[in-house]
Amino acid sequence: MRRLPPLTALPSFEAVARLGSVTAAARELGRTHSAVSKQTAHLSEDLGGNLFEKAGTGLKLTARGERLRETVTAVLDQLDGVSRGLRGEVGGNHITLLLSATLATRWLTPRLPRLYRTHPGIEIRLLMAGPGRVPDHEFDLMLSYDRLRSPAAEPGATSIGDTSYGPVCSPDYPFSAQDGIWTAPVSLTHLEASGSWQEWSRRAGITFQAGQDLEHPHHLLAIEAAAAGLGVALAERRLVERDLATGRLTAPLGFVAVPGGFHAKITAKAAPRRALRDLLGWLTEELERGAP
């Protein structure tokens, strides 16, 4: 007869171990702080204690806890994959797509009506990527375009199109060159992308200097700030096509191409199905199409 630990406590344990916080785990699982705390305490007691220890304001695993985490994570991932596969037998057209809010707002959403006309059976659920890593088991397909912030492809990702980047600003913004150096009063970046200007300068072979750098929580906000005349932002060409066409933004230096820079990643746990293949094919065609 198997002597198993409290199985209902394993998701709480895995979430706390991964996030290092009972509060964060409770938020992710949709449970109360007290419920998650009690479950992890019950599990620790059942297994002899000492699964976690304090680490500043959070928690970290002990050696015993790490041993348990390796097994629990593998088992939960396997169960998740099997569950997704079984659900795919009756609902294989449901796809959870992970992408940035900027890409979703400025590029994908305006094209979704065309997707649904072309593939009426596909149902897309959008999941926004944030500063922290989203576990693979929470999505089926990830889209990534920001090669200035992350030049290398994520493991498992493949190219489905090219990208290109350039500075954009309002038409009357003072973005100019002197002695071979391009200058602006303010450069606009987004969270965790402080090296984007340096990466663009390297690729473009252009020296750029700004009197001040302002960081925004989303790339979308940096682009909007540029359109409002608050500075000059770096943007992928597709994200600002409409603004350039209407004259809301201008791209004084054009765009530097990064061949193969638009990446897609199907998670290992996503059940192989026609809907995913159709969506990838459609995305590839849309990247080649240009403006909607």
TITOR-378632 format. One line per 3 residues: number of its first residue (from 1); for each residue x, y, z of C-alpha. Coordinates in nm, 2 decimals, decimal comma. Layout:
# TITOR-378632
NUM> X:Y:Z ~ ... $
# end
This chain:
# TITOR-378632
1> 0,00:0,00:0,00 ~ 0,14:0,34:-0,10 ~ 0,21:0,59:0,18 $
4> 0,16:0,92:-0,01 ~ 0,19:1,27:0,12 ~ -0,12:1,50:0,13 $
7> -0,18:1,52:-0,25 ~ -0,40:1,83:-0,23 ~ -0,10:2,02:-0,07 $
10> 0,14:1,96:-0,36 ~ 0,02:2,24:-0,59 ~ 0,06:2,49:-0,30 $
13> 0,40:2,35:-0,22 ~ 0,51:2,37:-0,59 ~ 0,39:2,73:-0,62 $
16> 0,55:2,85:-0,30 ~ 0,88:2,68:-0,40 ~ 0,87:2,84:-0,75 $
19> 0,77:3,19:-0,64 ~ 0,94:3,20:-0,30 ~ 0,64:3,35:-0,14 $
22> 0,32:3,23:0,02 ~ 0,14:3,55:-0,08 ~ 0,24:3,52:-0,45 $
25> 0,15:3,15:-0,45 ~ -0,19:3,22:-0,30 ~ -0,25:3,49:-0,57 $
28> -0,16:3,25:-0,85 ~ -0,37:2,97:-0,72 ~ -0,67:3,18:-0,63 $
31> -0,66:3,08:-0,27 ~ -0,62:3,26:0,06 ~ -0,28:3,31:0,22 $
34> -0,40:3,11:0,52 ~ -0,51:2,82:0,31 ~ -0,17:2,79:0,12 $
37> 0,02:2,84:0,45 ~ -0,17:2,56:0,62 ~ -0,13:2,32:0,33 $
40> 0,25:2,37:0,31 ~ 0,27:2,34:0,69 ~ 0,07:2,02:0,68 $
43> 0,29:1,88:0,41 ~ 0,61:1,97:0,60 ~ 0,47:1,81:0,91 $
46> 0,37:1,49:0,73 ~ 0,72:1,46:0,58 ~ 0,92:1,54:0,89 $
49> 0,95:1,92:0,86 ~ 1,21:2,16:0,72 ~ 1,09:2,20:0,36 $
52> 1,13:2,58:0,36 ~ 1,34:2,83:0,55 ~ 1,33:3,21:0,57 $
55> 1,52:3,41:0,30 ~ 1,48:3,78:0,37 ~ 1,11:3,86:0,33 $
58> 1,05:3,53:0,14 ~ 1,11:3,16:0,16 ~ 1,36:2,93:0,00 $
61> 1,38:2,55:-0,01 ~ 1,59:2,34:0,22 ~ 1,79:2,05:0,07 $
64> 1,49:1,82:0,16 ~ 1,25:2,06:0,01 ~ 1,45:2,08:-0,31 $
67> 1,45:1,71:-0,34 ~ 1,07:1,70:-0,31 ~ 1,03:1,99:-0,55 $
70> 1,21:1,81:-0,83 ~ 0,97:1,52:-0,81 ~ 0,66:1,72:-0,75 $
73> 0,73:1,96:-1,04 ~ 0,79:1,66:-1,28 ~ 0,47:1,49:-1,17 $
76> 0,25:1,80:-1,20 ~ 0,40:1,89:-1,54 ~ 0,33:1,54:-1,66 $
79> -0,03:1,55:-1,53 ~ -0,08:1,89:-1,69 ~ 0,04:1,76:-2,02 $
82> -0,18:1,45:-2,01 ~ -0,48:1,66:-1,91 ~ -0,42:1,90:-2,19 $
85> -0,39:1,62:-2,44 ~ -0,71:1,46:-2,32 ~ -0,90:1,79:-2,33 $
88> -0,76:1,84:-2,67 ~ -0,96:1,54:-2,80 ~ -1,28:1,74:-2,75 $
91> -1,15:2,10:-2,74 ~ -0,83:2,10:-2,95 ~ -0,91:2,44:-3,10 $
94> -0,85:2,63:-2,78 ~ -0,51:2,78:-2,78 ~ -0,35:2,99:-2,50 $
97> -0,11:3,24:-2,66 ~ 0,15:3,42:-2,45 ~ 0,28:3,75:-2,58 $
100> 0,35:4,10:-2,46 ~ 0,07:4,35:-2,41 ~ 0,23:4,58:-2,68 $
103> 0,24:4,31:-2,94 ~ -0,12:4,20:-2,85 ~ -0,25:4,56:-2,87 $
106> -0,07:4,70:-3,16 ~ -0,03:4,41:-3,39 ~ -0,23:4,09:-3,31 $
109> -0,57:4,22:-3,20 ~ -0,65:4,42:-3,51 ~ -0,58:4,10:-3,71 $
112> -0,79:3,86:-3,51 ~ -1,11:3,92:-3,72 ~ -0,91:3,79:-4,02 $
115> -0,79:3,49:-3,82 ~ -1,14:3,40:-3,72 ~ -1,27:3,44:-4,08 $
118> -0,99:3,22:-4,21 ~ -1,00:2,96:-3,93 ~ -1,34:2,99:-3,76 $
121> -1,28:2,69:-3,54 ~ -0,98:2,83:-3,36 ~ -1,04:3,00:-3,02 $
124> -0,76:3,22:-2,88 ~ -0,70:3,30:-2,52 ~ -0,44:3,58:-2,48 $
127> -0,20:3,57:-2,18 ~ 0,01:3,87:-2,12 ~ 0,38:3,82:-2,06 $
130> 0,52:4,02:-1,77 ~ 0,86:4,08:-1,60 ~ 0,85:3,74:-1,44 $
133> 0,87:3,41:-1,63 ~ 0,54:3,25:-1,70 ~ 0,56:2,87:-1,65 $
136> 0,54:2,66:-1,97 ~ 0,24:2,47:-1,84 ~ 0,02:2,79:-1,85 $
139> 0,04:2,84:-2,23 ~ 0,05:2,66:-2,56 ~ 0,23:2,90:-2,78 $
142> 0,46:3,20:-2,71 ~ 0,54:3,49:-2,95 ~ 0,85:3,70:-2,90 $
145> 0,97:3,99:-3,11 ~ 1,20:4,21:-2,89 ~ 1,54:4,12:-3,01 $
148> 1,69:4,44:-2,88 ~ 1,61:4,34:-2,52 ~ 1,67:3,97:-2,58 $
151> 1,89:3,92:-2,88 ~ 1,91:3,54:-2,85 ~ 1,62:3,30:-2,91 $
154> 1,47:3,13:-2,61 ~ 1,55:2,75:-2,60 ~ 1,29:2,57:-2,81 $
157> 1,18:2,88:-3,01 ~ 1,19:2,90:-3,38 ~ 1,18:3,19:-3,63 $
160> 0,86:3,27:-3,81 ~ 0,95:3,61:-3,96 ~ 1,19:3,90:-3,96 $
163> 1,19:4,21:-3,74 ~ 1,33:4,56:-3,77 ~ 1,38:4,84:-3,53 $
166> 1,43:5,22:-3,53 ~ 1,39:5,53:-3,33 ~ 1,04:5,69:-3,35 $
169> 0,92:6,03:-3,23 ~ 0,66:6,30:-3,30 ~ 0,73:6,49:-3,63 $
172> 0,84:6,81:-3,44 ~ 1,05:6,64:-3,18 ~ 1,42:6,77:-3,16 $
175> 1,59:6,45:-3,27 ~ 1,90:6,55:-3,47 ~ 2,26:6,49:-3,56 $
178> 2,57:6,69:-3,48 ~ 2,93:6,59:-3,56 ~ 2,80:6,24:-3,65 $
181> 2,62:6,19:-3,32 ~ 2,24:6,17:-3,30 ~ 2,10:6,34:-2,99 $
184> 1,77:6,38:-2,82 ~ 1,66:6,55:-2,49 ~ 1,49:6,23:-2,37 $
187> 1,51:5,86:-2,47 ~ 1,22:5,64:-2,38 ~ 1,27:5,28:-2,28 $
190> 1,05:5,01:-2,11 ~ 1,10:4,79:-1,81 ~ 1,40:4,57:-1,81 $
193> 1,51:4,70:-2,15 ~ 1,77:4,95:-2,05 ~ 2,03:4,80:-2,30 $
196> 1,80:4,83:-2,60 ~ 1,95:5,16:-2,72 ~ 2,30:5,02:-2,70 $
199> 2,20:4,71:-2,89 ~ 2,03:4,92:-3,16 ~ 2,33:5,15:-3,19 $
202> 2,56:4,85:-3,23 ~ 2,34:4,69:-3,50 ~ 2,28:5,03:-3,68 $
205> 2,64:5,15:-3,65 ~ 2,50:5,49:-3,52 ~ 2,61:5,67:-3,21 $
208> 2,31:5,80:-3,00 ~ 2,31:6,01:-2,69 ~ 2,02:6,14:-2,48 $
211> 2,02:6,40:-2,20 ~ 1,78:6,18:-2,00 ~ 1,64:5,83:-2,01 $
214> 1,28:5,76:-1,89 ~ 1,17:5,41:-1,82 ~ 0,81:5,30:-1,87 $
217> 0,65:4,98:-1,74 ~ 0,54:4,87:-2,09 ~ 0,68:4,92:-2,44 $
220> 0,33:5,04:-2,54 ~ 0,36:5,33:-2,30 ~ 0,70:5,43:-2,43 $
223> 0,56:5,44:-2,79 ~ 0,26:5,65:-2,68 ~ 0,49:5,89:-2,49 $
226> 0,69:5,93:-2,81 ~ 0,38:6,01:-3,01 ~ 0,29:6,27:-2,74 $
229> 0,62:6,45:-2,80 ~ 0,78:6,34:-2,47 ~ 1,09:6,18:-2,62 $
232> 1,22:5,93:-2,88 ~ 1,15:5,56:-2,84 ~ 1,28:5,25:-3,01 $
235> 1,01:5,04:-3,19 ~ 0,97:4,74:-3,40 ~ 0,84:4,86:-3,74 $
238> 0,51:4,66:-3,73 ~ 0,41:4,81:-3,40 ~ 0,41:5,16:-3,54 $
241> 0,30:5,12:-3,90 ~ -0,03:5,29:-3,85 ~ 0,13:5,58:-3,67 $
244> 0,38:5,63:-3,94 ~ 0,12:5,62:-4,21 ~ -0,09:5,88:-4,04 $
247> 0,20:6,11:-3,95 ~ 0,15:6,06:-3,58 ~ 0,51:5,93:-3,56 $
250> 0,81:5,96:-3,78 ~ 1,11:5,73:-3,81 ~ 1,40:5,97:-3,89 $
253> 1,66:5,69:-3,93 ~ 1,45:5,42:-4,07 ~ 1,47:5,07:-3,94 $
256> 1,75:4,81:-3,89 ~ 1,65:4,46:-4,00 ~ 1,71:4,15:-3,78 $
259> 1,64:3,85:-4,01 ~ 1,45:3,58:-3,83 ~ 1,39:3,80:-3,53 $
262> 1,03:3,71:-3,47 ~ 1,01:3,39:-3,26 ~ 0,75:3,14:-3,17 $
265> 0,77:2,86:-2,92 ~ 0,53:2,57:-2,88 ~ 0,55:2,43:-2,53 $
268> 0,65:2,07:-2,49 ~ 0,32:2,02:-2,30 ~ 0,10:2,15:-2,57 $
271> -0,09:1,87:-2,73 ~ 0,00:1,83:-3,10 ~ -0,30:1,94:-3,30 $
274> -0,41:2,09:-3,62 ~ -0,52:2,42:-3,46 ~ -0,17:2,50:-3,35 $
277> -0,03:2,43:-3,70 ~ -0,29:2,64:-3,86 ~ -0,23:2,93:-3,62 $
280> 0,15:2,92:-3,68 ~ 0,09:2,91:-4,06 ~ -0,15:3,21:-4,03 $
283> 0,09:3,41:-3,81 ~ 0,37:3,35:-4,06 ~ 0,15:3,48:-4,35 $
286> 0,05:3,78:-4,14 ~ 0,41:3,87:-4,07 ~ 0,48:3,87:-4,44 $
289> 0,16:4,06:-4,53 ~ 0,25:4,40:-4,37 ~ -0,02:4,65:-4,26 $
292> -0,37:4,51:-4,19 $
# end
